[in-house]
């Protein structure tokens, strides 16, 4: 497509309009004015033909896939190919998908013959897959009377991952495994067998290894160490209630943070996702490749408009997880029907595994006399509803505690910190 440029408008205003006026006022100069107008028209027509051809000289390409981090500025590399034999000033515009923003609307480039690389800054505001499908190229005609505009398809997939560049996660990448944590006394002596040694006065008779004693002919006791390579599973609920107030975003970020923390502590990490049924179950493993697999599994997780099926996921976990493990549930239980269903069915897992429930707290769920004073009567009623819901959550916490389940109601911004504290406290107490 070609469009008239500003230069053509000025040419029409400064040349064509006066010539037409002269031809109308002076009949003897009509032929000369008409010839001049015809010459300008022919010149503009030839320039338009060259402008239409010039649009086919430019091609634009991008990498097939780019990996970005949410809310972190990055750059998309574009390659502009100029197949003409002369440098041409070109303007570029990219049709960004929803969820990707850029500070630049148009980029001006002096396209030399051959390839020109353009680094276009952008920021991803939404996690998941995005498709960069089209870009616009604008090039002037040889005389500058017209502008050729062509659309070039781009087959570029933008894969946006959760943002783990916060202080809580950055501390895990330091050399010390307990960097930034307070030193606390280790409770218990461990349950994992380490070695055999001679009996010493003061050793408990319960630690005597009777078979080794009979075989060696002298008393031998067993030594234990704190358990290593335990299994930790993050179980993420992406049903309808997680679509509120970025709760699912906090669940995904906390699960990946827990994976890095388990790797740092020497434990194996597994991942489960569910809505009305179990969608993904990744067995616990320990490696950087496994962490990347977990990240690839949940980076594009989106809320589903269904209610969570707790009974089905509990049954799947009971059947497939035979070894005792720490199960960290990321789910919302502020719905009374879902909370009662969860409390009734969780007993089958709590008998074998250690269960921790981390629930994102919506903004309206809080005690009545906290925060700012109510502005009107409607705010008072909303505060009363939040207080009633708060009381119900406290009752749920007591009911789950009686079954050996730890329940935490946390603000989404503090979810990483709370999950880290609970996980390290469970390890310190050797509850696994």
matplotlib code that plots the C-alpha trace (Angstrom):
import matplotlib.pyplot as plt

x = [0.0, 1.3, 0.1, 0.9, 3.7, 3.9, 6.2, 3.5, 1.0, 3.3, 4.0, 0.3, -0.1, 2.8, 2.8, -0.5, -2.8, -1.1, -1.0, -4.6, -5.4, -3.3, -5.0, -8.4, -7.6, -5.4, -6.8, -3.7, -1.6, -4.0, -2.0, 1.3, -0.3, -1.9, 1.4, 3.1, 0.3, 0.6, 4.4, 3.9, 1.3, 3.5, 6.4, 4.2, 2.9, 6.4, 7.4, 4.3, 5.3, 8.8, 7.4, 5.2, 8.2, 10.3, 8.0, 8.9, 12.7, 12.4, 11.9, 11.7, 12.4, 12.6, 13.7, 11.1, 11.0, 12.1, 12.1, 11.2, 10.6, 7.5, 7.9, 11.6, 12.6, 14.0, 14.7, 13.3, 16.0, 14.6, 16.6, 15.7, 16.9, 17.4, 17.6, 18.1, 21.5, 21.3, 20.7, 17.1, 15.6, 12.9, 10.4, 9.3, 6.2, 5.5, 2.0, 2.5, 0.2, -1.9, 0.2, 3.4, 4.2, 7.0, 8.2, 8.8, 5.9, 7.9, 11.6, 13.5, 16.4, 18.9, 18.7, 22.0, 22.2, 22.1, 20.9, 20.3, 19.7, 17.2, 16.9, 13.4, 12.8, 9.7, 8.3, 6.0, 3.2, 1.4, 2.8, 2.3, 2.6, 2.3, 2.5, 4.3, 2.6, 3.1, 5.2, 4.8, 7.5, 7.4, 9.8, 9.8, 9.8, 12.9, 11.5, 9.8, 6.4, 4.9, 5.4, 5.2, 3.7, 3.9, 3.0, 5.5, 4.4, 6.5, 6.5, 7.9, 6.6, 7.2, 7.4, 7.0, 8.1, 7.2, 9.5, 11.7, 14.0, 13.2, 15.2, 13.8, 14.7, 18.0, 19.2, 18.9, 21.5, 24.2, 26.8, 25.7, 22.5, 21.3, 22.3, 20.0, 18.4, 18.8, 20.6, 18.2, 18.8, 18.2, 15.5, 16.1, 18.9, 17.8, 16.3, 18.6, 21.2, 24.7, 27.3, 28.2, 30.6, 31.7, 29.5, 30.4, 29.2, 26.0, 24.7, 21.1, 20.4, 17.8, 20.6, 22.5, 22.7, 22.3, 23.1, 26.3, 27.1, 26.7, 28.8, 31.7, 31.7, 31.5, 28.7, 28.0, 25.6, 24.0, 24.6, 22.0, 22.1, 19.5, 17.5, 18.5, 16.9, 13.4, 10.5, 8.6, 5.5, 3.9, 0.3, -1.2, -4.9, -5.9, -9.7, -12.1, -11.2, -7.6, -8.5, -9.0, -6.4, -3.4, -3.7, -2.6, 0.4, 1.5, 1.0, 3.2, 5.9, 5.8, 6.0, 9.1, 10.6, 10.0, 11.6, 14.8, 14.7, 14.3, 17.2, 19.3, 18.5, 19.3, 15.7, 13.8, 11.0, 7.8, 4.9, 1.1, -1.5, -5.2, -8.6, -11.6, -9.2, -5.5, -3.8, 0.0, 2.0, 5.8, 7.7, 10.1, 13.6, 16.6, 18.4, 18.5, 16.8, 14.0, 13.5, 13.3, 10.7, 8.6, 8.9, 7.9, 4.9, 3.3, 4.6, 1.4, -1.1, -4.4, -7.4, -10.1, -13.8, -14.5, -14.6, -11.7, -12.0, -10.3, -11.4, -9.9, -6.6, -6.4, -7.0, -4.4, -1.8, -2.7, -2.2, 0.9, 2.9, 3.9, 6.8, 6.2, 6.6, 5.8, 2.7, 2.3, -1.2, -1.7, -5.4, -8.3, -10.6, -12.6, -15.7, -17.5, -18.6, -15.1, -13.5, -15.8, -15.0, -11.3, -11.4, -13.4, -11.1, -7.7, -7.5, -6.5, -3.3, -2.5, -2.1, 0.8, 2.2, 3.0, 0.4, 0.8, -1.9, -1.1, -4.1, -4.0, -6.0, -8.2, -8.3, -11.8, -10.9, -9.7, -10.9, -13.4, -11.3, -8.1, -7.1, -8.8, -12.1, -15.3, -16.2, -19.9, -22.6, -21.7, -18.1, -19.4, -21.4, -18.4, -16.3, -18.8, -18.8, -15.0, -15.1, -17.6, -15.3, -12.3, -14.0, -14.9, -11.2, -10.1, -12.5, -11.1, -7.6, -8.4, -10.2, -7.3, -4.8, -6.7, -6.0, -2.3, -2.6, -0.9, -3.0, -1.7, -3.8, -1.3, -1.4, -0.2, 2.8, 4.0, 3.4, 7.0, 8.3, 5.7, 6.1, 9.9, 9.5, 7.1, 9.2, 12.4, 10.6, 9.2, 12.7, 14.2, 11.6, 12.2, 8.5, 9.1]
y = [0.0, 3.5, 6.7, 10.3, 11.9, 15.4, 16.4, 15.6, 17.7, 20.6, 20.1, 20.2, 23.3, 25.3, 24.2, 22.6, 25.0, 28.2, 26.6, 25.8, 29.4, 30.9, 28.7, 29.9, 33.6, 33.9, 32.0, 32.7, 30.7, 27.7, 25.5, 26.2, 25.6, 22.4, 21.1, 21.9, 20.2, 17.1, 17.0, 17.1, 14.4, 12.1, 12.7, 11.8, 8.7, 7.4, 8.0, 6.0, 3.1, 3.0, 3.4, 0.3, -1.7, -0.5, -2.1, -5.6, -5.0, -5.2, -8.4, -8.7, -11.8, -12.7, -15.7, -18.5, -18.4, -16.1, -16.6, -13.6, -13.0, -11.3, -7.6, -7.6, -5.5, -7.5, -7.0, -8.7, -9.0, -8.2, -8.6, -6.2, -7.2, -4.6, -6.1, -2.9, -1.5, 1.7, 2.7, 3.7, 5.3, 2.9, 3.1, 0.0, -0.7, -4.0, -5.2, -6.4, -9.0, -8.3, -8.6, -7.3, -3.6, -1.5, 2.0, 2.6, 2.8, 3.4, 2.7, 4.7, 2.7, 3.6, 0.3, -0.3, -2.9, -6.3, -7.1, -4.7, -5.8, -4.0, -4.6, -3.7, -3.3, -4.7, -5.7, -8.7, -8.0, -11.4, -14.9, -17.5, -17.9, -14.9, -14.7, -11.9, -12.2, -9.0, -5.9, -2.9, -1.5, 2.1, 3.2, 6.5, 6.7, 7.9, 11.4, 11.3, 12.0, 8.7, 6.3, 2.5, 0.6, -3.2, -5.8, -8.6, -11.7, -12.7, -16.3, -15.5, -17.1, -15.1, -17.5, -15.5, -17.1, -16.2, -13.6, -15.1, -12.1, -11.0, -10.9, -14.1, -16.2, -14.5, -15.6, -19.2, -18.7, -17.9, -20.5, -21.1, -23.2, -21.3, -17.8, -15.2, -17.6, -17.6, -20.5, -22.7, -25.8, -29.0, -31.0, -34.8, -36.9, -38.1, -41.3, -42.2, -44.9, -43.7, -46.1, -48.6, -48.0, -49.5, -49.2, -46.4, -45.9, -43.8, -45.1, -46.2, -49.9, -49.1, -48.2, -51.6, -53.5, -57.1, -58.9, -56.9, -57.5, -61.3, -61.2, -59.1, -60.4, -57.0, -54.5, -52.4, -49.5, -47.7, -44.1, -42.0, -38.8, -36.2, -37.4, -36.2, -36.4, -36.2, -35.7, -32.4, -31.9, -28.6, -29.2, -26.2, -25.6, -23.5, -23.8, -20.8, -19.3, -18.7, -16.2, -13.5, -10.8, -12.6, -15.5, -18.0, -15.9, -16.1, -19.8, -20.4, -18.1, -19.8, -23.3, -22.5, -20.8, -23.9, -26.0, -23.9, -24.1, -27.9, -28.2, -26.0, -28.2, -31.4, -32.7, -33.9, -31.8, -32.9, -31.0, -31.6, -29.4, -30.0, -28.3, -30.6, -33.4, -34.1, -32.7, -33.1, -35.2, -34.9, -37.3, -35.9, -35.5, -33.3, -31.6, -28.3, -30.0, -31.1, -27.6, -26.4, -29.1, -27.9, -24.4, -25.4, -27.2, -24.3, -21.1, -20.9, -22.1, -20.2, -20.3, -22.7, -22.0, -25.2, -26.2, -28.1, -31.9, -32.7, -36.3, -37.2, -35.6, -37.1, -40.5, -40.1, -39.0, -41.8, -44.4, -42.9, -41.5, -44.6, -42.9, -40.5, -36.9, -33.3, -32.2, -28.5, -27.6, -24.2, -23.8, -21.5, -22.7, -19.5, -21.2, -23.1, -26.0, -26.5, -26.2, -28.8, -31.2, -30.6, -31.2, -34.5, -35.9, -34.9, -37.5, -40.2, -38.3, -37.0, -40.5, -41.2, -37.8, -34.4, -32.0, -28.2, -26.0, -22.5, -20.5, -17.1, -14.5, -12.2, -8.5, -8.7, -11.6, -9.8, -9.0, -6.1, -3.6, -3.7, -1.3, 2.0, 3.0, 2.3, 5.1, 4.3, 1.8, -0.5, -0.7, -1.7, -4.6, -5.7, -5.6, -7.7, -10.3, -10.3, -10.9, -13.8, -15.4, -14.8, -16.7, -19.5, -19.8, -20.0, -22.8, -24.6, -24.1, -25.8, -28.6, -29.3, -29.1, -31.8, -34.0, -33.2, -30.7, -27.3, -24.5, -21.0, -18.2, -15.8, -12.6, -13.4, -11.1, -13.0, -16.5, -17.3, -16.2, -18.2, -21.4, -21.2, -20.8, -23.7, -26.0, -25.3, -25.7, -29.1, -30.2, -28.8, -30.8, -33.9, -34.4, -36.3]
z = [0.0, -0.9, 0.8, -0.1, 2.0, 3.4, 0.5, -2.0, 0.0, 0.0, -3.8, -4.4, -2.3, -3.7, -7.4, -8.4, -6.7, -8.1, -11.6, -11.5, -10.3, -13.1, -15.7, -14.5, -14.3, -17.4, -20.4, -22.5, -20.0, -19.7, -22.1, -20.2, -16.8, -18.0, -19.3, -16.1, -14.1, -16.4, -15.9, -12.1, -12.3, -14.5, -12.1, -9.1, -11.0, -11.8, -8.2, -7.0, -9.2, -7.8, -4.3, -4.8, -6.0, -3.1, -0.6, -1.9, -1.3, 2.5, 4.6, 8.3, 10.5, 14.2, 16.2, 16.3, 20.1, 22.9, 26.6, 28.7, 32.4, 33.7, 34.6, 33.5, 30.5, 27.6, 23.9, 20.8, 18.1, 14.6, 11.4, 8.5, 5.1, 2.4, -1.0, -2.9, -3.7, -1.8, 1.8, 2.5, 5.7, 7.0, 9.9, 11.7, 13.9, 15.7, 16.5, 20.1, 21.5, 24.6, 27.7, 26.1, 26.3, 24.7, 25.3, 21.6, 19.1, 16.0, 15.3, 12.6, 10.9, 8.2, 6.3, 4.5, 1.8, 3.4, 6.9, 9.7, 13.3, 15.4, 19.2, 20.3, 24.0, 25.6, 28.9, 29.5, 31.9, 31.6, 32.1, 29.4, 25.7, 23.4, 19.6, 17.8, 14.4, 12.3, 11.8, 9.6, 7.3, 6.0, 3.2, 1.3, -2.5, -4.4, -4.7, -1.3, -2.7, -1.5, 1.4, 0.8, 3.7, 3.8, 6.5, 7.1, 9.0, 12.0, 13.4, 16.8, 20.1, 23.3, 26.3, 29.5, 32.8, 36.4, 38.0, 40.6, 40.8, 44.4, 47.5, 49.0, 46.0, 45.3, 48.7, 47.7, 44.9, 47.4, 48.2, 51.8, 51.9, 55.0, 53.8, 55.3, 57.8, 61.6, 63.2, 65.2, 67.2, 65.4, 67.1, 67.4, 66.3, 62.9, 61.6, 58.7, 59.4, 59.1, 60.6, 63.3, 66.1, 69.4, 72.4, 74.8, 78.4, 78.3, 74.9, 74.9, 74.8, 72.1, 69.7, 70.1, 66.8, 68.1, 64.9, 64.5, 68.2, 67.8, 64.6, 66.0, 69.5, 71.2, 71.8, 68.7, 68.4, 65.5, 64.5, 62.8, 60.8, 59.8, 56.8, 53.4, 50.0, 51.3, 48.9, 48.8, 46.5, 45.6, 44.7, 42.8, 42.5, 39.5, 39.8, 39.8, 43.1, 42.1, 39.5, 42.1, 42.9, 41.3, 43.7, 41.1, 40.3, 43.9, 44.0, 40.9, 42.3, 45.7, 44.2, 42.1, 45.1, 47.1, 44.3, 44.6, 48.4, 48.3, 45.8, 48.2, 51.1, 49.3, 49.0, 45.9, 44.6, 42.8, 41.2, 41.0, 39.3, 39.5, 39.1, 38.9, 38.3, 38.4, 35.4, 36.0, 38.4, 38.1, 40.4, 42.9, 41.5, 42.2, 39.3, 37.4, 34.4, 36.7, 37.9, 34.3, 33.6, 36.5, 35.3, 31.8, 33.2, 35.1, 33.4, 31.3, 33.9, 33.8, 36.1, 35.1, 35.6, 37.6, 41.2, 42.6, 42.8, 46.1, 46.4, 43.0, 43.6, 47.1, 45.7, 43.0, 45.6, 47.9, 45.1, 43.4, 46.3, 48.3, 50.2, 53.0, 51.7, 52.5, 50.5, 50.2, 49.0, 47.3, 47.3, 48.3, 51.1, 51.9, 50.3, 53.1, 50.9, 49.5, 53.0, 54.5, 51.6, 52.0, 55.8, 55.3, 52.6, 53.8, 56.5, 54.0, 53.2, 56.6, 58.0, 55.7, 54.6, 56.2, 54.8, 54.7, 53.3, 52.1, 51.1, 49.6, 51.6, 49.6, 50.5, 52.0, 54.3, 57.5, 61.0, 61.4, 63.3, 61.2, 58.5, 57.7, 59.3, 57.2, 54.9, 54.7, 55.7, 52.8, 54.0, 57.5, 56.1, 54.0, 57.1, 59.0, 56.1, 56.2, 60.0, 59.7, 57.0, 59.2, 62.1, 59.7, 58.6, 62.2, 62.9, 59.8, 61.0, 64.3, 62.6, 60.3, 63.2, 65.0, 62.0, 61.8, 59.0, 59.2, 57.7, 56.9, 55.5, 54.0, 51.9, 48.3, 48.7, 51.7, 50.4, 49.5, 52.9, 54.8, 52.8, 53.3, 57.0, 57.3, 55.2, 57.1, 60.4, 59.4, 58.5, 61.7, 63.7, 61.6, 61.1, 57.9]

ax = plt.figure().add_subplot(projection="3d")
ax.plot(x, y, z, "-o")
ax.set_aspect("equal")
plt.show()
